[in-house]
């Protein structure tokens, strides 16, 4: 390509890039028009990273649940189940407070499905008992235990908090 054409090509490409980057993005909503975030990463069975409506990365800790640690029994399964539910999908995030690590404490919704509750109901997370847990989560855990689903198939499952205490990070 002649040098003069290359200069014009680069100039046009630069202008188009600047215009595309500065065009306001349309917010994508759920069926009721509420804003949704795109799940980019699933870290484990109770932590994800999303892109919010301002195109900012937000690390979210699913509130009210505690999934097995990755190296713990059912840890990989828990992560894979959550990935199957949300990775690459748009979710509604409810929550405004943050934990000691700066993660947003949130409930993930896909339309009318509460993902936090599904993880407990399918036996891939415990109800987090650090405060007064929600009754619907307690009911979901009770049914999962009775049905011996997921981690409840183990005769003596170890709660993630206890496992973390027994296996401190180095």
Number of C-alpha atoms within 10 A of each C-alpha: 5 6 8 8 10 11 11 11 11 11 12 12 12 12 10 11 11 11 11 11 9 8 8 9 11 7 14 15 16 16 10 8 9 13 16 23 26 20 22 19 16 22 17 21 28 24 21 24 20 24 17 19 16 10 12 10 15 17 23 25 25 26 23 24 22 24 27 27 20 16 10 16 16 22 19 16 18 25 24 17 18 22 20 12 14 20 19 15 15 23 27 21 21 14 14 8 11 15 11 6 8 12 17 23 20 21 20 25 19 17 15 10 11 14 19 23 27 18 29 30 25 21 25 29 29 27 26 21 13 9 7 8 14 13 10 13 21 19 15 20 25 17 16 23 20 11 14 15 17 19 26 21 14 13 8 8 13 16 18 20 15 9 16 14 9 9 11 7 6 3
